[in-house]
Amino acid sequence: MTQLIRAGEVTLGCRIWGNGPTTIVFIHGNLASKDWIELAAPFFPTDLRVIGLDWRGCGDSDRPPPGPDFANYSMEVHASDMLAGLDTLGIGFCHLATHSTGGVIATHMLVRQPSRFGKVLALDPVSPRGLAFDEAGLEAFKMMRASRAVTRSVMATAATSLFIPGSLAQGSMPEFRDGLSQTATFFERIVDQTFTVAEGIWLGTPHHLTEEQRSGRLAARMRDIPHEHLVLWGEQDGWIPAADVKAMATTMPNCRLVTIPGIGHSMNLENPALYAGYVGAFFGGLVR
């Protein structure tokens, strides 16, 4: 069940799965929400309490009007919201599970309050390098915002293993593989959910990810991040460059990279039981 929590100047949507002694906070990706681990949650170990928080502008959170250059939707602002949400929930220490752009938000959290966090499971993360979008990339977000069909087609490329490969060709309508009725229903729901997110998400996120790459400030901190990381990268991921996740594994002092065959950008949707297995193996049995 969703609850609303105060996080500084905004209210964030929050869902909690389980009531075990080990707390994991899930930071979702762009155009998404806390709901993206809903299919995996039934498979989580019973000794975990997994908390999903919506970014501002997403899910059940507030949607402030965007400021100049979307400054109130920066990665640093999202990190501040998450930290304030943890304060409200009374969470002094936890572990992190991230997906996509949630990875770079989590890195800002680690840099600012390193002692507050333990291990990090990063699923197809935007790395501390950021991610650059050119004019064509920004135009694609505008086209998505104007058309559900375009959005559905683009989101299908973030979960490639769910679809018949030939149907993912440009100009085609993505078609689900057989036997995925529950997942297909969920996928259509999260496609609809994208059209409820704020303008500061649609246009602000690519703007700020590009700025993250241009500045290089967070990337320069990678050697200083001691937290144990397990990076899961789908071999079919066309969104996150392999070079970026390899740089995390070679630059961060306690980071492993595992490449998952047959999976795209979103194992939490494409194979939720497998994703939950990694969650359990990485976090299960911890004493705090």
Order of alpha helices (4+ residues) and beta strands (2+ residues): beta-beta-beta-beta-alpha-beta-alpha-beta-alpha-alpha-alpha-alpha-alpha-beta-alpha-beta-alpha-alpha
